[in-house]
Amino acid sequence: MFRSLMIIAGLMFSLNAMAEKMGTLSVQQALLTSKAAEAFRDQLKSEFSGDQKQLMDLEAQAKKIQENIKKGQGTQSKEVQDQQRVQFQKAYGEYQRLAQELQQKQRQREEVFLKEMRPKLDKVIRGLIDSEGYDIVVNKEATIFAKPGLDITAKVVELLNKQ
């Protein structure tokens, strides 16, 4: 283990020695903080607002039935309690189904957004690398430590927002 750490450290020092200009970049942060991502989130929010309201209504309905079951314990007949349990199971099942469906739709839309944004992001990164003469750009999340001045994420977001 120690040996592999020494090899990695040696590689980083040799890369640093060879590279005159180095930068770190958080691709995920750049995508998520861009104006396009903000507009996408707003669009998703409005697109799924009806589904979200329906989901909240189902949750409230299930909670109300559950409270009625608790309140009626010992005072209601077994038949009434069974009916309420069936109603609860039905409402809760519908709630779970709708929640899963909504999550799946949102994930699919997010995947489409990321696929559309990736070429734009790659173009911005390549342009920044070429214009500012970076020899190496590493993933910020993969680094143990990097000086804050090496982070080019904000520059990438700024350029991405201009597109």
C-alpha positions as a Markdown table, in Angstrom:
| # | Residue | x | y | z |
|---|---|---|---|---|
| 1 | Met | 0.0 | 0.0 | 0.0 |
| 2 | Phe | 2.8 | 2.4 | 1.0 |
| 3 | Arg | 4.6 | 1.5 | -2.2 |
| 4 | Ser | 1.7 | 2.3 | -4.4 |
| 5 | Leu | 1.2 | 5.7 | -2.6 |
| 6 | Met | 4.9 | 6.5 | -3.3 |
| 7 | Ile | 4.5 | 5.6 | -6.9 |
| 8 | Ile | 1.4 | 7.8 | -7.3 |
| 9 | Ala | 3.3 | 10.6 | -5.5 |
| 10 | Gly | 6.2 | 10.2 | -7.8 |
| 11 | Leu | 4.0 | 10.3 | -10.8 |
| 12 | Met | 2.3 | 13.5 | -9.6 |
| 13 | Phe | 5.7 | 15.1 | -9.0 |
| 14 | Ser | 7.0 | 14.0 | -12.4 |
| 15 | Leu | 3.8 | 15.2 | -14.1 |
| 16 | Asn | 4.1 | 18.5 | -12.3 |
| 17 | Ala | 7.7 | 18.9 | -13.3 |
| 18 | Met | 6.8 | 18.2 | -17.0 |
| 19 | Ala | 3.6 | 20.4 | -17.0 |
| 20 | Glu | 4.2 | 24.1 | -17.0 |
| 21 | Lys | 0.5 | 25.0 | -16.5 |
| 22 | Met | -1.8 | 22.8 | -14.6 |
| 23 | Gly | -5.5 | 23.1 | -13.6 |
| 24 | Thr | -8.2 | 21.2 | -11.7 |
| 25 | Leu | -11.8 | 21.0 | -12.8 |
| 26 | Ser | -15.0 | 19.8 | -11.3 |
| 27 | Val | -17.0 | 18.8 | -14.3 |
| 28 | Gln | -20.1 | 18.0 | -12.3 |
| 29 | Gln | -20.0 | 21.3 | -10.5 |
| 30 | Ala | -19.5 | 23.1 | -13.8 |
| 31 | Leu | -22.5 | 21.4 | -15.3 |
| 32 | Leu | -24.7 | 21.9 | -12.2 |
| 33 | Thr | -23.9 | 25.6 | -11.6 |
| 34 | Ser | -24.3 | 26.7 | -15.2 |
| 35 | Lys | -27.2 | 28.9 | -16.3 |
| 36 | Ala | -28.4 | 26.1 | -18.5 |
| 37 | Ala | -28.7 | 23.7 | -15.5 |
| 38 | Glu | -30.6 | 26.4 | -13.6 |
| 39 | Ala | -33.0 | 26.9 | -16.5 |
| 40 | Phe | -33.3 | 23.1 | -16.8 |
| 41 | Arg | -34.2 | 22.8 | -13.1 |
| 42 | Asp | -36.8 | 25.5 | -13.4 |
| 43 | Gln | -38.2 | 23.7 | -16.4 |
| 44 | Leu | -38.3 | 20.4 | -14.6 |
| 45 | Lys | -40.0 | 22.0 | -11.6 |
| 46 | Ser | -42.8 | 23.5 | -13.7 |
| 47 | Glu | -43.1 | 20.4 | -15.9 |
| 48 | Phe | -43.5 | 18.1 | -12.9 |
| 49 | Ser | -45.4 | 20.4 | -10.5 |
| 50 | Gly | -48.7 | 18.7 | -11.2 |
| 51 | Asp | -47.2 | 15.3 | -10.4 |
| 52 | Gln | -45.5 | 16.6 | -7.3 |
| 53 | Lys | -48.8 | 18.0 | -6.1 |
| 54 | Gln | -50.5 | 14.7 | -6.8 |
| 55 | Leu | -47.7 | 12.9 | -4.9 |
| 56 | Met | -48.1 | 15.3 | -1.9 |
| 57 | Asp | -51.9 | 14.8 | -1.9 |
| 58 | Leu | -51.4 | 11.0 | -1.9 |
| 59 | Glu | -49.0 | 11.2 | 1.0 |
| 60 | Ala | -51.4 | 13.4 | 3.0 |
| 61 | Gln | -54.2 | 11.0 | 2.2 |
| 62 | Ala | -52.2 | 8.0 | 3.4 |
| 63 | Lys | -51.2 | 9.8 | 6.6 |
| 64 | Lys | -54.8 | 10.7 | 7.3 |
| 65 | Ile | -55.9 | 7.1 | 6.9 |
| 66 | Gln | -53.1 | 5.9 | 9.1 |
| 67 | Glu | -54.1 | 8.4 | 11.8 |
| 68 | Asn | -57.7 | 7.2 | 11.5 |
| 69 | Ile | -56.6 | 3.7 | 12.0 |
| 70 | Lys | -54.6 | 4.6 | 15.1 |
| 71 | Lys | -57.5 | 6.7 | 16.6 |
| 72 | Gly | -60.0 | 3.9 | 15.9 |
| 73 | Gln | -58.1 | 1.1 | 17.5 |
| 74 | Gly | -60.2 | -0.5 | 20.2 |
| 75 | Thr | -63.3 | 1.5 | 19.3 |
| 76 | Gln | -64.0 | 0.5 | 15.8 |
| 77 | Ser | -65.2 | -2.9 | 14.5 |
| 78 | Lys | -62.7 | -5.3 | 12.9 |
| 79 | Glu | -64.5 | -4.8 | 9.6 |
| 80 | Val | -64.0 | -1.0 | 9.7 |
| 81 | Gln | -60.4 | -1.4 | 10.7 |
| 82 | Asp | -59.8 | -3.9 | 7.8 |
| 83 | Gln | -61.4 | -1.5 | 5.4 |
| 84 | Gln | -59.2 | 1.3 | 6.5 |
| 85 | Arg | -56.1 | -0.9 | 6.3 |
| 86 | Val | -57.0 | -1.8 | 2.7 |
| 87 | Gln | -57.6 | 1.9 | 1.9 |
| 88 | Phe | -54.2 | 2.8 | 3.4 |
| 89 | Gln | -52.4 | 0.0 | 1.5 |
| 90 | Lys | -54.0 | 1.2 | -1.7 |
| 91 | Ala | -53.2 | 4.9 | -1.1 |
| 92 | Tyr | -49.6 | 4.1 | 0.0 |
| 93 | Gly | -49.1 | 1.7 | -3.0 |
| 94 | Glu | -50.3 | 4.5 | -5.3 |
| 95 | Tyr | -48.0 | 6.9 | -3.6 |
| 96 | Gln | -45.0 | 4.6 | -4.0 |
| 97 | Arg | -45.8 | 3.9 | -7.7 |
| 98 | Leu | -46.2 | 7.6 | -8.5 |
| 99 | Ala | -43.0 | 8.5 | -6.7 |
| 100 | Gln | -41.0 | 5.9 | -8.6 |
| 101 | Glu | -42.5 | 6.9 | -11.9 |
| 102 | Leu | -41.7 | 10.6 | -11.2 |
| 103 | Gln | -38.1 | 9.8 | -10.2 |
| 104 | Gln | -37.7 | 7.7 | -13.3 |
| 105 | Lys | -39.0 | 10.5 | -15.6 |
| 106 | Gln | -36.8 | 13.0 | -13.9 |
| 107 | Arg | -33.7 | 10.8 | -14.2 |
| 108 | Gln | -34.4 | 10.3 | -17.9 |
| 109 | Arg | -34.8 | 14.0 | -18.5 |
| 110 | Glu | -31.6 | 14.7 | -16.6 |
| 111 | Glu | -29.7 | 12.1 | -18.7 |
| 112 | Val | -30.9 | 13.8 | -21.9 |
| 113 | Phe | -29.8 | 17.2 | -20.5 |
| 114 | Leu | -26.4 | 15.9 | -19.6 |
| 115 | Lys | -26.0 | 14.3 | -23.1 |
| 116 | Glu | -26.9 | 17.6 | -24.7 |
| 117 | Met | -24.6 | 19.6 | -22.4 |
| 118 | Arg | -21.5 | 17.3 | -22.6 |
| 119 | Pro | -20.4 | 18.3 | -26.1 |
| 120 | Lys | -20.8 | 22.0 | -25.2 |
| 121 | Leu | -18.8 | 21.5 | -22.0 |
| 122 | Asp | -16.1 | 19.6 | -23.9 |
| 123 | Lys | -15.9 | 22.4 | -26.4 |
| 124 | Val | -15.5 | 25.0 | -23.7 |
| 125 | Ile | -12.9 | 23.0 | -21.8 |
| 126 | Arg | -10.9 | 22.4 | -25.0 |
| 127 | Gly | -11.1 | 26.1 | -25.9 |
| 128 | Leu | -9.9 | 27.1 | -22.4 |
| 129 | Ile | -7.0 | 24.6 | -22.6 |
| 130 | Asp | -6.0 | 25.9 | -26.0 |
| 131 | Ser | -6.4 | 29.6 | -25.2 |
| 132 | Glu | -4.7 | 29.5 | -21.8 |
| 133 | Gly | -2.1 | 26.9 | -22.6 |
| 134 | Tyr | -2.8 | 24.3 | -20.0 |
| 135 | Asp | -0.5 | 21.3 | -20.2 |
| 136 | Ile | -2.7 | 19.2 | -17.8 |
| 137 | Val | -6.2 | 19.4 | -16.4 |
| 138 | Val | -7.1 | 16.9 | -13.7 |
| 139 | Asn | -10.5 | 16.0 | -12.2 |
| 140 | Lys | -10.8 | 18.0 | -9.0 |
| 141 | Glu | -12.6 | 15.2 | -7.2 |
| 142 | Ala | -9.7 | 12.8 | -8.0 |
| 143 | Thr | -7.1 | 15.0 | -6.3 |
| 144 | Ile | -6.2 | 14.8 | -2.7 |
| 145 | Phe | -5.0 | 18.4 | -2.6 |
| 146 | Ala | -4.7 | 21.2 | -5.0 |
| 147 | Lys | -4.1 | 24.9 | -4.5 |
| 148 | Pro | -7.4 | 26.9 | -5.0 |
| 149 | Gly | -5.7 | 28.9 | -7.7 |
| 150 | Leu | -5.4 | 25.9 | -9.9 |
| 151 | Asp | -9.2 | 25.4 | -10.0 |
| 152 | Ile | -10.6 | 26.4 | -13.4 |
| 153 | Thr | -14.2 | 25.4 | -12.7 |
| 154 | Ala | -15.5 | 29.0 | -12.4 |
| 155 | Lys | -13.8 | 29.9 | -15.7 |
| 156 | Val | -15.5 | 26.9 | -17.4 |
| 157 | Val | -18.9 | 27.9 | -15.9 |
| 158 | Glu | -18.4 | 31.5 | -17.1 |
| 159 | Leu | -17.6 | 30.3 | -20.6 |
| 160 | Leu | -20.4 | 27.8 | -20.6 |
| 161 | Asn | -22.8 | 30.5 | -19.6 |
| 162 | Lys | -21.8 | 32.6 | -22.6 |
| 163 | Gln | -22.8 | 29.9 | -25.1 |
